[in-house]
Amino acid sequence: MKSVTIFSQHGLVRFYLKQLIERFSHENGHYVEIKVFHCLKELEGDLGKTKGEVIIADMDGLSKLDKFRFIKFSKLKRREVFIFTKDNPLSSDYIDLMAGSPSFIMNKSESQDYIEKSVYDFVFNHKLFMRKNNKKNESQENILTKRENDIFELMLAGLSNKEISKRLFISDKTVSVHKQNIHKKYQTKNLIELYLKVN
């Protein structure tokens, strides 16, 4: 039985994520235990007692200290965490904290379809979820062009096409073309697969 823990300080976000998981569960005929928390201390208390959950966490509204505590606690308990945020994932709040963490960051500005597909893959695609890649046949630098490598790093940081285009001073269309090439080279279909392929 799968177990999904949802955390957000925002009621609408909790409601949306719970309804999304329930819909996926119903469509696939799999029972999923869903736990919802709005208090970080209560979430940490629950994680200390149980094992194996997938955590979907909305980081918006948390202080830097609470973000630090949550991510460190998740790493300690070896939890897989899907993090939502409207912040820049390249900020100092995340870069150092995410090192070595089995977590994935997604910017809330992504399309609803893309977010839902990514959440589905993270929670329900067991092969993808459990996949480990400790060896790389080729280094990232050898298979990507310089521009692709720039976009690759921003993709994994959770930036949207629009944010990447502004940062690199290129068009949204150019970003999309490069992203397609990156996925083709790594033989991946979405950002979750790409993240797991290179980590």
C-alpha positions as CSV (number, residue, x, y, z in Angstrom):
1,M,0.0,0.0,0.0
2,K,1.3,3.4,-1.0
3,S,1.4,6.2,1.6
4,V,1.5,9.8,0.6
5,T,2.0,12.7,3.1
6,I,0.9,16.2,2.0
7,F,2.2,19.3,3.8
8,S,1.1,22.9,3.1
9,Q,0.2,25.9,5.2
10,H,-2.3,26.9,2.6
11,G,-5.7,25.2,2.6
12,L,-6.3,25.4,-1.2
13,V,-3.0,23.7,-1.9
14,R,-3.7,20.9,0.6
15,F,-7.2,20.4,-1.0
16,Y,-5.8,20.4,-4.5
17,L,-3.1,17.9,-3.8
18,K,-5.3,15.6,-1.9
19,Q,-8.0,15.6,-4.6
20,L,-5.3,15.0,-7.2
21,I,-3.9,12.0,-5.4
22,E,-7.4,10.6,-4.8
23,R,-8.2,11.0,-8.5
24,F,-5.0,9.2,-9.6
25,S,-5.7,6.5,-7.0
26,H,-9.2,5.9,-8.3
27,E,-8.2,5.9,-11.9
28,N,-5.5,3.3,-11.2
29,G,-7.5,1.1,-8.9
30,H,-4.8,1.4,-6.1
31,Y,-5.6,2.3,-2.5
32,V,-3.4,5.1,-1.3
33,E,-3.2,6.2,2.3
34,I,-3.2,10.0,2.3
35,K,-2.1,12.1,5.3
36,V,-2.4,15.9,5.3
37,F,-0.6,18.3,7.6
38,H,-0.5,22.0,8.0
39,C,1.8,22.1,11.0
40,L,5.4,21.4,10.5
41,K,5.9,20.0,14.0
42,E,3.0,17.6,13.6
43,L,4.5,16.4,10.3
44,E,7.9,15.8,11.8
45,G,6.3,13.9,14.6
46,D,4.5,11.6,12.2
47,L,7.6,11.0,10.1
48,G,9.5,10.0,13.1
49,K,7.0,7.1,13.7
50,T,6.5,5.8,10.2
51,K,8.5,4.6,7.2
52,G,8.3,4.7,3.4
53,E,6.0,7.7,2.7
54,V,6.3,9.9,-0.3
55,I,6.1,13.5,0.8
56,I,4.6,16.3,-1.2
57,A,5.6,19.6,0.5
58,D,4.6,23.2,-0.2
59,M,7.5,25.3,1.1
60,D,5.9,28.7,0.6
61,G,5.1,30.4,3.9
62,L,7.9,28.7,5.8
63,S,10.8,30.7,7.3
64,K,14.3,29.9,6.1
65,L,14.9,28.1,9.5
66,D,11.8,25.9,9.0
67,K,12.9,25.1,5.4
68,F,16.3,24.1,6.7
69,R,14.8,22.0,9.5
70,F,12.3,20.2,7.2
71,I,14.9,19.3,4.5
72,K,17.5,18.2,7.0
73,F,14.9,16.1,8.8
74,S,13.7,14.6,5.6
75,K,17.3,13.7,4.6
76,L,17.9,12.1,8.0
77,K,14.7,10.0,7.7
78,R,15.6,9.2,4.1
79,R,12.3,10.4,2.8
80,E,11.6,11.1,-0.9
81,V,10.2,14.6,-1.1
82,F,8.5,16.5,-3.9
83,I,8.9,20.2,-3.1
84,F,6.6,22.9,-4.5
85,T,7.8,26.5,-4.3
86,K,7.2,29.9,-6.0
87,D,10.7,31.0,-4.9
88,N,13.7,30.7,-7.0
89,P,15.1,27.2,-6.4
90,L,18.6,28.5,-7.1
91,S,18.5,30.7,-4.0
92,S,20.7,29.9,-1.0
93,D,17.6,28.5,0.7
94,Y,17.8,25.4,-1.5
95,I,21.2,24.9,-3.2
96,D,23.2,23.9,-0.1
97,L,20.3,22.1,1.6
98,M,19.4,19.9,-1.4
99,A,22.9,18.4,-1.8
100,G,22.6,14.7,-1.3
101,S,18.9,14.9,-0.6
102,P,16.5,12.5,-2.4
103,S,14.2,15.5,-3.1
104,F,12.8,17.1,-6.2
105,I,11.9,20.8,-6.6
106,M,9.3,22.1,-8.9
107,N,8.4,25.7,-9.5
108,K,4.7,26.5,-9.1
109,S,4.7,28.5,-12.4
110,E,4.8,25.3,-14.4
111,S,1.6,24.4,-16.3
112,Q,-1.1,22.4,-14.4
113,D,-0.7,19.5,-16.8
114,Y,3.0,19.3,-16.3
115,I,2.7,19.5,-12.5
116,E,0.1,16.8,-12.4
117,K,2.1,14.5,-14.7
118,S,5.2,15.0,-12.5
119,V,3.3,14.3,-9.3
120,Y,1.8,11.2,-10.9
121,D,5.3,9.9,-11.9
122,F,6.7,10.7,-8.5
123,V,4.0,8.9,-6.6
124,F,2.8,6.1,-8.8
125,N,5.5,5.1,-11.2
126,H,7.3,2.7,-8.9
127,K,10.1,1.8,-11.3
128,L,10.9,5.5,-11.8
129,F,10.5,6.2,-8.1
130,M,12.9,3.5,-7.0
131,R,15.4,3.8,-9.8
132,K,19.0,4.4,-8.8
133,N,21.8,5.5,-11.2
134,N,25.1,5.5,-9.4
135,K,27.1,5.2,-12.7
136,K,27.0,7.4,-15.7
137,N,28.0,6.1,-19.1
138,E,28.9,9.5,-20.3
139,S,29.5,12.7,-18.4
140,Q,27.0,15.6,-18.7
141,E,29.6,17.8,-20.3
142,N,30.4,15.3,-23.1
143,I,26.8,14.9,-24.3
144,L,25.4,18.4,-23.9
145,T,26.4,21.6,-25.7
146,K,27.3,24.6,-23.6
147,R,23.8,26.2,-24.0
148,E,22.1,22.9,-23.3
149,N,24.2,22.5,-20.2
150,D,23.1,26.0,-19.0
151,I,19.5,25.1,-19.5
152,F,20.0,21.7,-18.0
153,E,21.1,23.1,-14.7
154,L,18.2,25.6,-14.6
155,M,15.7,22.8,-15.5
156,L,16.9,20.7,-12.6
157,A,16.6,23.7,-10.3
158,G,12.9,23.9,-11.2
159,L,12.8,27.1,-13.3
160,S,10.1,27.4,-15.8
161,N,10.7,28.1,-19.5
162,K,9.9,31.8,-19.1
163,E,12.3,32.1,-16.2
164,I,15.0,30.3,-18.1
165,S,14.5,32.5,-21.1
166,K,14.8,35.7,-19.0
167,R,17.9,34.4,-17.3
168,L,19.7,33.4,-20.5
169,F,18.2,36.1,-22.7
170,I,16.7,33.7,-25.2
171,S,13.2,33.1,-26.4
172,D,10.7,30.6,-24.8
173,K,10.7,28.7,-28.1
174,T,14.5,28.3,-28.0
175,V,14.3,27.0,-24.4
176,S,11.7,24.5,-25.5
177,V,13.8,23.2,-28.4
178,H,16.9,22.8,-26.1
179,K,14.8,21.0,-23.5
180,Q,13.6,18.6,-26.1
181,N,17.1,17.9,-27.2
182,I,18.2,17.4,-23.6
183,H,15.4,14.8,-23.0
184,K,16.3,13.1,-26.2
185,K,20.0,12.8,-25.3
186,Y,19.2,11.4,-21.9
187,Q,16.3,9.3,-23.2
188,T,13.8,10.8,-20.7
189,K,10.3,12.0,-21.1
190,N,9.9,14.5,-18.3
191,L,11.8,16.4,-15.6
192,I,11.4,13.7,-12.9
193,E,13.0,11.1,-15.1
194,L,15.8,13.4,-16.0
195,Y,16.4,14.3,-12.4
196,L,16.6,10.6,-11.4
197,K,18.7,9.7,-14.4
198,V,21.5,12.1,-13.4
199,N,21.4,11.7,-9.6
